[in-house]
């Protein structure tokens, strides 16, 4: 009979970000997400072309305050996105909202997928904190959260793979201000 391996409890994102001392990096590799909190905004954008880009809106304020406070503590927060071109509607929507990520203190780069072919990438999007902890994000095929949606890993080989992948993507990535969709 196979033995089940107990997975470590994944601290909340707030706890992980609050404990970060130097860095938090996020690698996104999907061309579309359909997580619940974004669905109404994305639907509205598809209908009207309008996007909530107000850092003080009810939608953005908690994120902006959290990221700004973390950056103020000296933590560098970088986000890299690998995207197929031509980009999907979702990536256009995401690109349009990135001005708020930047306003909160994040640094963001975009890498066309064809330029990532020779980079060893993990199988899932992730956040990495201080080069010590990786939290993988698991999604269903249509882009919603899978169960369980998060997986915490601290093995040196896993952390090194994710750190190496992120740095390679970051090095090749185009700063948001120079990437057009």
C-alpha positions as CSV (number, residue, x, y, z in Angstrom):
1,X,0.0,0.0,0.0
2,X,1.4,3.4,-0.9
3,X,2.2,5.7,1.9
4,X,0.9,9.3,1.7
5,X,3.4,12.0,2.2
6,X,2.2,14.8,4.4
7,X,2.6,18.2,2.7
8,X,3.8,21.1,4.8
9,X,1.2,23.7,5.6
10,X,1.6,26.7,3.3
11,X,1.6,30.0,5.2
12,X,-0.6,32.7,3.8
13,X,0.9,35.0,1.2
14,X,0.6,37.8,3.7
15,X,2.7,35.8,6.2
16,X,5.3,34.9,3.5
17,X,5.6,38.4,2.3
18,X,5.8,39.8,5.8
19,X,8.7,37.5,6.7
20,X,10.6,38.3,3.5
21,X,13.8,40.1,4.3
22,X,15.4,40.7,0.8
23,X,13.4,39.6,-2.1
24,X,10.1,38.2,-3.4
25,X,9.9,37.1,-7.0
26,X,7.0,35.9,-9.0
27,X,7.1,33.9,-12.3
28,X,3.9,33.7,-14.3
29,X,3.9,31.4,-17.3
30,X,0.2,31.0,-18.4
31,X,-1.4,32.9,-21.2
32,X,-4.8,33.0,-19.4
33,X,-6.0,32.9,-15.8
34,X,-9.6,32.7,-14.7
35,X,-9.3,33.1,-10.9
36,X,-12.5,34.2,-9.3
37,X,-11.4,37.6,-8.1
38,X,-10.5,38.8,-11.6
39,X,-13.4,37.3,-13.6
40,X,-15.8,40.3,-13.3
41,X,-13.0,42.8,-14.1
42,X,-11.9,40.8,-17.1
43,X,-15.4,40.4,-18.4
44,X,-16.0,44.1,-18.0
45,X,-12.7,44.9,-19.9
46,X,-13.7,42.6,-22.7
47,X,-17.1,44.3,-23.0
48,X,-16.0,47.9,-22.6
49,X,-12.2,48.1,-22.9
50,X,-12.2,49.8,-19.4
51,X,-9.8,48.5,-16.7
52,X,-9.6,49.5,-13.0
53,X,-6.2,51.1,-12.7
54,X,-6.9,53.1,-9.6
55,X,-4.4,52.1,-6.9
56,X,-6.9,53.3,-4.3
57,X,-9.9,51.3,-5.6
58,X,-11.4,48.6,-3.4
59,X,-9.9,46.0,-5.7
60,X,-6.3,47.3,-5.8
61,X,-5.9,49.1,-2.4
62,X,-5.0,46.0,-0.3
63,X,-2.4,44.8,-2.8
64,X,-0.9,48.2,-3.2
65,X,-0.6,48.9,0.5
66,X,0.9,45.4,1.2
67,X,3.5,45.7,-1.6
68,X,4.3,49.3,-0.9
69,X,4.9,48.5,2.8
70,X,7.1,45.5,1.9
71,X,9.2,47.6,-0.5
72,X,9.5,50.3,2.1
73,X,11.1,47.6,4.4
74,X,13.8,47.2,1.7
75,X,12.4,44.0,0.0
76,X,12.8,44.0,-3.8
77,X,9.7,42.6,-5.5
78,X,10.0,41.4,-9.1
79,X,7.5,39.8,-11.4
80,X,8.3,38.2,-14.7
81,X,5.7,37.0,-17.2
82,X,6.4,34.5,-20.0
83,X,3.8,35.1,-22.8
84,X,2.9,33.7,-26.2
85,X,2.7,36.1,-29.0
86,X,0.5,37.3,-30.4
87,X,-0.8,37.7,-26.8
88,X,-4.2,36.6,-25.6
89,X,-6.9,38.9,-24.5
90,X,-6.1,38.1,-20.9
91,X,-2.5,39.2,-21.3
92,X,-3.7,42.4,-22.9
93,X,-5.9,42.9,-19.8
94,X,-3.1,42.0,-17.5
95,X,-0.7,44.3,-19.3
96,X,-3.2,47.2,-18.9
97,X,-3.3,46.7,-15.1
98,X,0.4,46.4,-14.6
99,X,0.7,50.1,-14.1
100,X,-0.8,49.5,-10.6
101,X,1.8,46.8,-9.9
102,X,4.5,49.3,-10.8
103,X,2.9,52.1,-8.7
104,X,3.0,49.8,-5.7
105,X,6.7,49.3,-6.1
106,X,6.9,46.0,-8.1
107,X,9.3,45.7,-11.0
108,X,7.8,43.9,-13.9
109,X,9.2,42.3,-17.1
110,X,7.7,40.4,-20.0
111,X,9.4,37.6,-22.0
112,X,8.0,36.3,-25.3
113,X,7.7,32.6,-25.0
114,X,9.8,31.9,-28.1
115,X,12.8,33.5,-26.2
116,X,12.4,31.1,-23.3
117,X,12.9,27.8,-25.2
118,X,16.4,27.1,-23.8
119,X,15.6,28.0,-20.2
120,X,15.0,25.2,-17.7
121,X,11.6,26.2,-16.2
122,X,9.6,24.6,-13.4
123,X,6.2,23.2,-14.3
124,X,4.2,25.8,-12.4
125,X,4.0,29.5,-11.7
126,X,5.6,30.3,-8.4
127,X,6.6,32.9,-5.8
128,X,10.0,32.6,-4.2
129,X,11.0,34.4,-1.0
130,X,14.6,35.3,-0.1
131,X,15.9,32.4,-2.2
132,X,14.8,30.0,0.5
133,X,11.1,29.3,0.0
134,X,9.2,28.5,-3.1
135,X,5.4,28.4,-3.3
136,X,4.0,26.9,-6.5
137,X,0.6,28.0,-7.7
138,X,-1.5,25.2,-9.1
139,X,-4.2,26.0,-11.6
140,X,-6.8,23.9,-13.5
141,X,-6.6,23.7,-17.2
142,X,-8.9,26.6,-17.6
143,X,-6.9,28.8,-15.3
144,X,-8.8,28.7,-12.0
145,X,-7.2,27.7,-8.7
146,X,-6.8,23.9,-8.4
147,X,-7.1,22.1,-5.1
148,X,-4.7,22.3,-3.3
149,X,-3.8,25.6,-5.0
150,X,-0.5,26.1,-3.3
151,X,2.6,23.9,-2.7
152,X,5.4,25.0,-0.4
153,X,8.9,23.7,-1.2
154,X,12.2,24.4,0.5
155,X,14.5,21.7,-1.0
156,X,17.7,23.3,-2.2
157,X,17.4,21.7,-5.7
158,X,13.8,23.1,-6.1
159,X,14.8,26.6,-4.8
160,X,17.8,26.6,-7.1
161,X,15.8,25.6,-10.2
162,X,13.2,28.3,-9.5
163,X,15.9,31.0,-8.7
164,X,17.8,30.1,-11.8
165,X,14.7,30.1,-14.0
166,X,13.5,33.4,-12.7
167,X,16.9,35.1,-13.1
168,X,17.2,33.8,-16.7
169,X,13.7,35.1,-17.6
170,X,14.4,38.4,-15.8
171,X,17.7,38.9,-17.7
172,X,16.0,38.4,-21.1
173,X,12.7,40.0,-20.2
174,X,11.6,43.4,-21.5
175,X,10.8,46.0,-18.8
176,X,7.0,46.7,-18.7
177,X,7.5,50.3,-20.0
178,X,9.1,49.0,-23.2
179,X,6.8,46.0,-23.9
180,X,3.7,46.6,-25.9
181,X,0.9,44.2,-26.6
